[in-house]
C-alpha cells in the first residue's frame, strides 16, 4: 500500500494569501506538523510575482501595474519575475527532506522534480524535456520553471505551468532583464517561451491538466494523493502571517537605495543567473555602510544572502579582504546556490568596488554608477593614456545624413558633434560606431595599431550584455552610460545590434567632459614625470 500524501487544491487566492500559505506549509512541515502535500495554486487578481532576492524597482513597471489592477508581491523562493494570472497553474511539493535523501538542492534534484511535469505534458502530446538549471522546455522554448526553499526538515518545491500566455501584458509589467537575451540569441519573448494553448492549438481544461499532474507525481513518488483542506493549525498560522505578506514592507523587502549619491551598482550574468551588487559606501571612512545582493538565482537557506550581507556590512573597502569573507562564507556551508559559487558573487562585487575606486580619481560618486571599465581599472586606463573616443550612431540627430556613417562633421546639432569636437581638440582617434560588428572591428583595429586605451559611450544594458566580448578583445577602456530611453528599454535591441535603431539618444556630456578632463590631468602627470 502506498504512502498517502495530501492533495491541496484551493480556489484562486490573492498573491499575499498564496505567499503566506507557502510560508505556513513549509514551516509547519519542517517542524514535523501537518503532512507531505502536493498543492495547486492559482492567483486572482493577476500578479507580478518576484523572486525572493529581486527588487520591485529594478524588475517591475509599477505605474502600469497600478493602472491595470495587477498586484505585486514576492515569492519565498528565488528565481525571476513572472506574471501570474488565472491562465497559469502552479504546483508545489511540501515534504520532508528525507523523501529525496538530500539536504541541499542541486541540478540533479531539480531534474528529478521536473520529471513528473514532463511526463504529464508528454501524456497530453507535448514533447517536453528538462533544461538545466531548473526549467522545462518544448523545442527550446520554456513552458515551465521551478524553484524552492526550505525550513528546518522540510523542502518546498514549486513550479509554474504556462497554460496560456499574454506576452504583451507581461512585457508591459516587467522590466525584462535584457542580460538574459544574449545566450539564447532570440528575436523576441515569443521565441523563448511557449504555453499549452500554443502547443495544443486550444486552451486546455485546467482540471484535466491537474489530473495528469497528480497521476504523474503519484507514479514518480510512489504515493497516493488524498484530497484535503487546511488543518486548524495551518489556518491559525495563515491568519497570523497574512498581514505581513500583504504589507509594503514585505513587497519592498529588497530595495537598493540607488537614488542616493553614495550608492554604486554592478551586475553580472552567468549561465545560471543574474547577480546584482549594490553598495552604499562611506568614502571618508572607506567602509561599506550597506549592501544588497539581488538577482534571479536560487539560494538555500532562504536567509543565507542576508547573513552574507551582514558579514560584509560595515567592513573596510579592501577588495581582497571582502573577497576572502565571501569565500569563507561559502566554504562554511552557510549558503548554497545551485551551480554557482563564491566567484559568482565576487565578480560583480569587484565590478562595484571598481566604481568606488573611480571616485578616488576626482569623479563625483553620483556619476560613478554610470561608468564601467574593461580590461583595466579606471586609474590604470588613465595611466595608460587615452588614444581613441568611440561614439554611438544612435546619439546622432535622426535626420542627419551621416547618422549611419562612421564619422561626424561636428555641426553642433547633436551631442555626438559636441563630443567629436572635444576629441579632435585632443587629437584622439574618432569613430562613430554603426553596429555591433563594427564595434568589434574598430576595437580590434585600434589594438593592432597600438592604441593604449579608449573611451566609449554605450548604455548600461549593452555593457552588461557584452562584458565578455569587450574582455575578449583585450583593449583597456572606459565606457560611459548614455542618457534617455535606450533600445533595450524599448525592446529594439536587435535593431540597434544591426545598426537600424531609429530613435535618438543623447550622450551625457557632463560625464564625457569630466572623464576627458581626468584623462588630461593624468596625461599632464605622465609628461611631468617624463
NORPE-V541830 format. One record per residue. PHI is phi in radians with two decimals (none if undefined). Layout:
phi:PHI
phi:PHI
//
This chain:
phi:none
phi:-1.25
phi:-1.14
phi:-1.72
phi:-2.04
phi:-1.42
phi:-1.83
phi:-1.90
phi:-2.29
phi:-1.61
phi:-1.10
phi:-0.92
phi:-2.25
phi:-1.22
phi:-1.06
phi:-1.07
phi:-1.14
phi:-1.12
phi:-1.23
phi:-1.11
phi:-1.17
phi:-0.96
phi:-1.09
phi:-1.12
phi:-1.12
phi:-1.29
phi:-1.14
phi:-1.22
phi:-1.15
phi:-1.13
phi:-1.55
phi:1.53
phi:-1.67
phi:1.02
phi:-2.27
phi:-1.05
phi:-2.45
phi:-1.85
phi:-2.08
phi:-1.80
phi:-2.45
phi:-2.39
phi:-2.10
phi:-2.62
phi:-1.35
phi:-0.99
phi:-2.44
phi:-1.46
phi:-2.00
phi:-1.55
phi:-1.25
phi:-0.97
phi:-1.73
phi:-1.71
phi:-1.86
phi:-1.02
phi:-1.17
phi:-1.55
phi:-2.01
phi:-2.17
phi:-1.56
phi:-1.14
phi:-1.07
phi:-1.13
phi:-1.08
phi:-1.10
phi:-1.22
phi:-2.01
phi:1.16
phi:-1.76
phi:-1.19
phi:-2.28
phi:-2.69
phi:-2.32
phi:-1.39
phi:-1.52
phi:-1.91
phi:-1.39
phi:1.79
phi:-1.71
phi:-1.36
phi:-2.65
phi:-1.68
phi:-1.98
phi:-1.92
phi:-1.25
phi:-1.49
phi:-1.83
phi:-2.16
phi:-1.88
phi:-2.26
phi:-2.51
phi:-1.89
phi:-2.08
phi:-2.70
phi:-1.09
phi:-1.05
phi:-1.11
phi:-1.00
phi:-1.87
phi:1.19
phi:-2.34
phi:-1.88
phi:-2.26
phi:-1.13
phi:-2.54
phi:-1.08
phi:-1.09
phi:-1.18
phi:-1.10
phi:-1.08
phi:-1.07
phi:-1.22
phi:-1.41
phi:-1.04
phi:-1.05
phi:-1.14
phi:-1.05
phi:-1.10
phi:-1.10
phi:-1.13
phi:-1.12
phi:-1.18
phi:-1.72
phi:1.55
phi:-1.84
phi:-1.44
phi:-1.66
phi:-2.66
phi:-1.40
phi:-2.21
phi:-1.02
phi:-1.54
phi:-2.71
phi:-2.02
phi:-2.08
phi:-2.25
phi:-2.25
phi:0.90
phi:1.48
phi:-1.94
phi:-1.22
phi:-2.09
phi:-2.74
phi:-2.19
phi:-2.28
phi:-2.80
phi:-2.98
phi:-2.66
phi:-2.50
phi:-2.70
phi:0.93
phi:-1.65
phi:-2.19
phi:-1.89
phi:-2.11
phi:-1.96
phi:-2.42
phi:-2.49
phi:-1.95
phi:-2.16
phi:-1.33
phi:-1.37
phi:-2.44
phi:-2.64
phi:-1.67
phi:-1.07
phi:-1.06
phi:-1.15
phi:-1.06
phi:-1.13
phi:-1.34
phi:-1.48
phi:-1.86
phi:-1.49
phi:-0.98
phi:-1.20
phi:-1.13
phi:-1.08
phi:-1.41
phi:-1.29
phi:-1.07
phi:-1.09
phi:-1.52
phi:0.86
phi:-1.96
phi:-1.57
phi:-2.79
phi:-1.06
phi:-1.03
phi:-1.57
phi:-2.09
phi:-2.33
phi:-2.56
phi:-2.64
phi:-1.06
phi:-1.07
phi:-1.24
phi:-1.28
phi:-1.63
phi:1.44
phi:-2.78
phi:-1.21
phi:-1.31
phi:-1.30
phi:-1.08
phi:-1.14
phi:-1.14
phi:-1.09
phi:-1.02
phi:-1.06
phi:-1.16
phi:-1.16
phi:-1.04
phi:-1.07
phi:-1.19
phi:-1.18
phi:-1.09
phi:-1.12
phi:-1.20
phi:-1.55
phi:1.19
phi:-2.29
phi:-1.90
phi:-1.73
phi:-2.04
phi:-0.99
phi:-2.76
phi:-1.91
phi:-1.37
phi:-1.37
phi:-1.05
phi:-1.13
phi:-1.14
phi:-1.13
phi:-1.14
phi:-1.21
phi:-1.08
phi:-1.07
phi:-1.26
phi:-1.48
phi:-0.96
phi:-0.99
phi:-1.14
phi:-1.31
phi:-1.54
phi:-1.42
phi:-1.16
phi:-1.03
phi:-1.24
phi:-1.09
phi:-1.73
phi:-0.97
phi:-1.74
phi:-2.48
phi:-1.05
phi:-1.51
phi:-1.22
phi:-1.36
phi:-1.39
phi:-1.20
phi:-1.60
phi:-1.90
phi:-2.21
phi:-2.51
phi:-2.52
phi:-2.39
phi:-2.48
phi:-1.82
phi:-1.92
phi:-1.06
phi:-1.94
phi:2.75
phi:-1.75
phi:-2.07
phi:-1.94
phi:-2.05
phi:-2.06
phi:-2.04
phi:-1.89
phi:-2.09
phi:-1.99
phi:-1.21
phi:-1.12
phi:-1.61
phi:0.98
phi:-2.27
phi:-1.51
phi:-1.22
phi:-2.82
phi:-2.72
phi:-2.32
phi:-1.95
phi:-2.27
phi:2.69
phi:-1.91
phi:-1.67
phi:-1.82
phi:-2.47
phi:-2.34
phi:-1.20
phi:-1.04
phi:-1.57
phi:-1.04
phi:-1.12
phi:-1.14
phi:-1.14
phi:-1.15
phi:-1.03
phi:-1.12
phi:-1.10
phi:-1.53
phi:-1.10
phi:1.48
phi:-1.40
phi:-1.12
phi:-1.44
phi:-2.18
phi:-0.92
phi:-1.03
phi:-1.20
phi:-1.15
phi:-1.12
phi:-1.11
phi:-1.08
phi:-1.13
phi:-1.11
phi:-1.14
phi:-1.11
phi:-1.15
phi:-1.12
phi:-1.33
phi:1.41
phi:-1.39
phi:-2.58
phi:-2.42
phi:-2.10
phi:-0.88
phi:1.21
phi:-2.24
phi:-2.42
phi:-1.05
phi:-1.15
phi:-1.25
phi:-1.58
phi:-1.14
phi:-1.11
phi:-1.19
phi:-1.10
phi:-1.09
phi:-1.13
phi:-1.19
phi:-1.12
phi:-1.08
phi:-1.23
phi:-1.11
phi:-1.11
phi:-1.05
phi:-1.07
phi:-1.24
phi:-1.62
phi:1.64
phi:-1.49
phi:-0.95
phi:-1.06
phi:-1.12
phi:-1.61
phi:-1.11
phi:-1.22
phi:-1.82
phi:-2.18
phi:-2.21
phi:-2.17
phi:-2.35
phi:1.18
phi:-3.04
phi:-1.30
phi:-1.03
phi:-1.10
phi:-1.15
phi:-1.09
phi:-1.11
phi:-1.15
phi:-1.14
phi:1.89
phi:-1.57
phi:-2.00
phi:-2.54
phi:-2.24
phi:-1.88
phi:-2.19
phi:-1.49
phi:-1.07
phi:-1.18
phi:-1.59
phi:-1.34
phi:-1.00
phi:-1.09
phi:-1.62
phi:-1.18
phi:-1.15
phi:-1.80
phi:-0.95
phi:-1.84
phi:-1.77
phi:-1.58
phi:-2.38
phi:-2.55
phi:-1.71
phi:0.93
phi:-1.30
phi:1.59
phi:-1.54
phi:-2.62
phi:-1.18
phi:-1.08
phi:-1.07
phi:-1.13
phi:-1.17
phi:-1.04
phi:-1.11
phi:-1.08
phi:-1.19
phi:-1.13
phi:-1.06
phi:-1.80
phi:1.01
phi:-1.46
phi:-1.22
phi:-2.00
phi:-2.53
phi:-1.67
phi:-1.47
phi:-1.79
phi:-2.89
phi:-1.16
phi:-1.09
phi:-1.09
phi:-1.04
phi:-1.04
phi:-1.11
phi:-1.19
phi:-1.10
phi:-1.12
phi:-1.10
phi:-1.07
phi:-1.11
phi:-1.13
phi:-1.43
phi:1.62
phi:-1.03
phi:-1.40
phi:-2.86
phi:-2.38
phi:-2.03
phi:-2.32
phi:-2.19
phi:-2.74
phi:-1.33
phi:-1.02
phi:-1.08
phi:-1.09
phi:-1.13
phi:-1.03
phi:-1.18
phi:-2.00
phi:-0.93
phi:-1.17
phi:-1.16
phi:-1.07
phi:-1.10
phi:-1.12
phi:-1.23
phi:1.53
phi:-1.66
phi:-1.07
phi:-2.84
phi:-2.06
phi:-1.90
phi:-1.86
phi:-1.19
phi:-1.67
phi:-1.53
phi:1.31
phi:-1.21
phi:-1.76
phi:-1.04
phi:-1.19
phi:-1.19
phi:-1.64
phi:1.26
phi:-2.07
phi:-1.13
phi:-1.20
phi:-1.12
phi:-1.14
phi:-0.98
phi:-1.52
phi:1.56
phi:-2.09
phi:-1.23
phi:-1.79
phi:-1.59
phi:-2.00
phi:-1.80
phi:-2.42
phi:-1.28
phi:-1.46
phi:-1.19
phi:-1.07
phi:-1.22
phi:-1.03
phi:-1.11
phi:-1.13
phi:-1.22
phi:-1.11
phi:-1.14
phi:-1.11
phi:-1.17
phi:-1.06
phi:-1.09
phi:-1.12
phi:-1.15
phi:-1.10
phi:-1.12
phi:-1.13
phi:-1.18
phi:-1.12
phi:-1.16
phi:-1.15
//
